[in-house]
Amino acid sequence: MAGQDPIHLDHNATTPVAPEVADAMWPYLTEHFGNPSSASPSGRRAAAAVAAAREQVAAMIGAHADEIVFTSGGTESNNLAIRGVAAVASTHRALTSGVEHPATVAPLAHLQEQGWRVQELPVDDACRVRLDEFPVTPLGLGTLILAHNETGAIQPVADFAERVHDAGGRVHADAAQAVGKVPVRVDELGVDLLSVAGHKLYGPKGVGALYVRRGTTIAPVLRGAGQEGGLRPGTENVAGIVGLGVAAELAARLLEDEGGRQSQLRDGLWDRLVRDVPGIVRVSPATGCLPNTLMVAVPGRVGAEVLESVTAVAASTGSACHPGVHSPPAALLAMGIDHDTALGSLRLTLGRSTTEADVATAADAIVAALS
């Protein structure tokens, strides 16, 4: 692999910008630089481009265009959903899982500082939330990750949403890791709000969207002018929004074929690892999982140290690493996996560019490092 880039098996961290997306963005980075709020010809062109992208994102998740609010990414979308609902809620109690992304955990902690009670539901050994622990109490908000960013486990959001609604609350789903990998339809999920991140589905970084169901009242987090229906003030990132729109359309078109292809490659990678690495554990569930995601763990090893020695592969561990100190992923401990096994975790996530040859080379390198 000398002189070559490592094989990218870290697509859950970020994806490359698709060529079609980059091509669509370029004119809005150069000649079509108008402000969408301006009545000038260039402003009207920019506004039309934003409107077209809104339609594309809405179509991907089965929503109406006027239910899409453009943001700077998944973190802002989560904050707008959670803090926006909290600002108008009469019941100051929220429900979530114990394996959420920091972009959900932090705004919920902010609510706790303001006097909210936040309850975390435990997960089972497949990293799925245990709805048998659902509280019998009024709720103001329920928020649940749709697909776990480390294990790939797909959560029972529809059942969760029904129960939260019965308890009087609004429902938000963090779908940043799910959209573009599995079908996501807001009506089937029954959610009121849903977050999207552009760079997770071959769009640019720095742009995302929040779905806000018609009739759902939330308050803005930022204050300014009236862009995005008054929920997200500030001049729109036109080029980024155009890129997100094209990425959404492309993802919808490739979803079925790519999902099947990547799941076959992922399962082939697991077959090789379980054959040649004694004691290796499959952390990702075999069913109900993102098709591109394989998280494994090797007892007695430190995942971060393994990856440092595998220069042919770019992947991640999900662990918290500081100089001289390694901590296992909290989600794995929540699943009941012991500390020493969880410390040896490796998250291997495939993408559109991943080939059979890539998987074979990556498997050889990982097996060699663990031998």
N, C-alpha and C positions, 0 to 999 in steps of 0.2 A: 504493500500500500504506500510505499515511499513516494512522495510527490503527489499523492492523490488525496482528495478530501475523504474524510471518514464516511462510512455509510450512515445516513441520517435515520436513526430509529428513535427519534424524539419528536414525532409529529404531534403529540399531545401538548408539548411545550409551545410549538409554533409550526406553521407550515410556510413553505415558500410562496411568494406571490405568483399565481398562475399567469402564464404569458398573455392570455386573453384579458386578464384583469389589468395588467400593466399597460397593454395597448389601449384599453379603454380609458385609463386614467391620464395618459400622457397629454392629450389635448387640453385637459383641464388644469394641467400643471404649467402649460405654456400659453397657447393662444387664447383659450376660452377662460379667462381669469375673472369674469364678472362676479359681482356680489349678488347672491340670489334675492336679497332684499331690495335691490335697486331696480328701478323701472326702465333702465337703459336696455338697449338690445342685448348687450353682453350679460346683463343681469337676468333678463328674461330667459336667455339660453341656459344660464346656470340653474335657474329655478326649475326649468323643464327637465334638466338632467337629474336634479334631486328628486323631482316627482317620479321620474321613470324608475329610479333606484328604489324608491319607496314601494312601488308596485312590485318590483322584483323580489325584495325581501319579504313583503307580505305574502306573495305567492308561494314562497318556499315553505312557510309555516302555516298556510291556510288561513291567513288573516285578511282584514281589509287594510287598504293602504293608509287610511286615516288613523289606524291603530299603531303605526310604526313611528317611534321617536328616535332620531339618530343621536348617538352619543359618541364619546371618545373611546369606548370599548366596554368589555364585560364588567370591569370593576365599577365604572360609573353607572352602568345600567343597573347593577345590583344595588348600589347605593341609592339611586333614584327610586327604585322600586320599594326597597325596605324602608328608607327614611321618608319617602313620599307617602307611603301608606300610613306610617306611624304618625305623621303630622296631622292626619285627619281622623285617626281611629279613636273610638270611644272606649274600647277595651284594650288595656295596655299589657297584653300577654301575647307572646309569640312562641311558635313551635317550629323546630328545625330538627336536623339529624346531628349526630356526633361526628360526622365525617365531611363537613362542608368545606368548600374552598375558602381561603382567607378573605377573599372579596365579599363573602357573605358573613363570615365570623366577625370581622371588624365592625361593619355597620350594626350588627346585632349587639356587639359589646357597647357600642355607642348608645343604643337604646337602653341597655341595662343601666348605664350611667345616668340616664334620664328617668329612671324609676320603673322601666319595663321589667317584667318577669319573662325570661327566656328559658324555655325547656328544650333539652336535647333528647331526642329519641335514640335508643341504642340501635346497633346494627347486628345482623346475624353473621355467620361465618362466611357468607358470600358477599358481605359488605352492603347488604340491603337493609333498609330501615325496617324496624319491627313495629308494625302498626298495631300489634296487640298491646303495646304500651301506650297507645293513644289516650290522652287525658280526657276526662269527662268534665269539661269546663269551657266557658266562653273564650273565644280567641279573637284577637285583632288581626293577626297575621300568621300565615304558615309559609315557610320557604324551604325548598328542597332542591338539591342538585339533581338534574335529570340523569346525567351519566357521570360517574365518579372519575375525576381526572387522573387518578393513579391506578386504580384497579380496573376501571372500565365498566363497573357494575351499573346496570340501568335500574333506576329506582322506580317504585310503583307510584308514580306521580299522580295518575288519575285517581287511584284509591285515596291517596293522601289528600288530594284536592277536594274530593267529595266530603271527606270527614271534616276538613277545615271549614268548608262552606256550611256544613251542618252546625258547626260550632260558632258560626257568625263571622268568620274571618275572611280576609282576602288571601289569595294564593299566588305566590311567586315561584317560578322555577328558573334556576340557573342552568341554561341550556348551552352555554358556551362550548362545552366539550362534545355535545351531542349533535348539534345542527351540522349538516354536511356529511355525517357519518351514518346516522340512522334516520328513518322518517320521523319528523316532528310536526304534529298538527295540533294547534292550540285548542281546537274544539274537542278533539279526542282526549287531550290531557285535562281539559276543564279548568285551565289556569286563567287567572286574571292578568298576570304579568309574566313576561318571559324574556330572559337576557340572551343576547347574541354578541359574539366577539369576532370581528373581521379576520384577524390573523390566525384563527383556529380553522378557517375553511378556505384557505388559499387566497384570502384578501389581504389588504395592507394592515399594518399595525396602526393604532391610534384612531380607529373607527369601530363603532359597534351600533347596536340598536336595542331598544326596549319596546316590546309589544305591550300595549296597554289596552285591554278589552274595552269596547264601547260601554259607557256607563260606569266605568271604574274611576273614582276620584282619587287623585294623588296630588300632593303639593310639590312644587319644584324645590330642588336643593340649591341650585344657583339662582341668582337674581340678576335680571338685566332686561333686555328687550324681549320681544314676543316670539322669537323663532321657535320652531318645533311645537307649535300649539301652546306656547308659553311655558312648557315643561323643561326646555333645555335652551336657555338663551345663549346668544353668541353667534357670530357669523359661521355658517355651516362650512365644514371641510368638504368642499364640493368634489375634489378629486378622490378623496378617500371614500366618500359616499357612493360615487359612481363605481369605484372599485368593489365596494361591498355589494352593490346591486348585481354586478356581473358575476362576482363570486357566488352569490346566492343562486342565480340562474344556472350557473355551471354546476354547482353542487347538486341541485335538484335533478339535472339531466343525467349526471354520472352516478347518482346515489346507489341504485340497485346493482349495477355491474361492478362498481368499485367495491361495494360492501362485500359482495360474494368473493371477488378476487382476493381482497386483503384478508378476509377470514381464512381462506384456504392457505395463504402464505403464513399467516400467524400460527395456524394449527400445525403446519409443517415445521415451523421453527420450534414449537413446543415438543413435537415428536422427537426431534433431534436432541434437544436439551435433556429431556427426561430419559432418553436412551443412554446418553453418554455422561451425565452428571449425577453421580449417586446422591440420593437424599434431596434432590431439588424439589421444591414445592410450587405448585401452580396456585398463585394467589388470586388471579382473575378468575371469575366464574366461567365455567365451560359453556353455559347458556345464559342468555339475558345479559350479554356483554357487548361493548363496542367491538365491531369487527376487526379493528386494527390494533387492539390493545392486548398485550401479554405482560402481566406482572408476575414475576417469579421470585422465589427467595431460596437462598442456600444457607442452611444452618452452619454456624461456625465461621462464616465469612463476613466481610464488611463490603457491602455493595459498592460504596464509593471507591474503595481501594481496588476492587476488581475492575471497575470502569477506567480507572487511571492507567491500568496496565493494558487495556484493550484499545489501542490507538486506532484500530481499523473501524471502530464503531462509535458513533455519537449517540448516547442514550442518557438516562437519568435513573435515580434511585428512589426519589420521593422522600429521602431522608433529610434531616436537618444536619448540615455539616459545618463545623467551626474548626479552627486550627487545633488539631490534636484531639478533637471530640466528635463523635458520631452518635446521632440519635436515630432510632428507627422511625419510620412513618407512623404517625399517630393513628391513621386509619387501620393499619394492620394490627396494632395493639387492640384497637376497638373491636376488631373481628375475632379476637381471642388468640391470635398468633403470638407465640412466645417471643420474648425480647431478642434472643440470640438468632432466631430464624428471621425475624423481621428486619434485623440489622443487615442481613444479607440480601436485601431486596434489589431487584433490577426491573425497571419499567422500560419495555421495548415496544415502541409504537410505530406502526408502519404507515405509509402514505401512498399517494398515487404514483410516485416515481419508483417505489420499491419493487424489485424484480426477484425472481427465483434465485438468480445468481447472487444478489445482495444478501438474501436470507441464508444461503449456503455459506457465503464468506463470513457473515456475522456469526453464524452458529459455530463455525470452525474456530474463530477468534475467541469467542466466549468460552467454549469447551476447553481450549488450550489454556486460557487464563485460570480456569477453575480446576485444572488437572494438578 
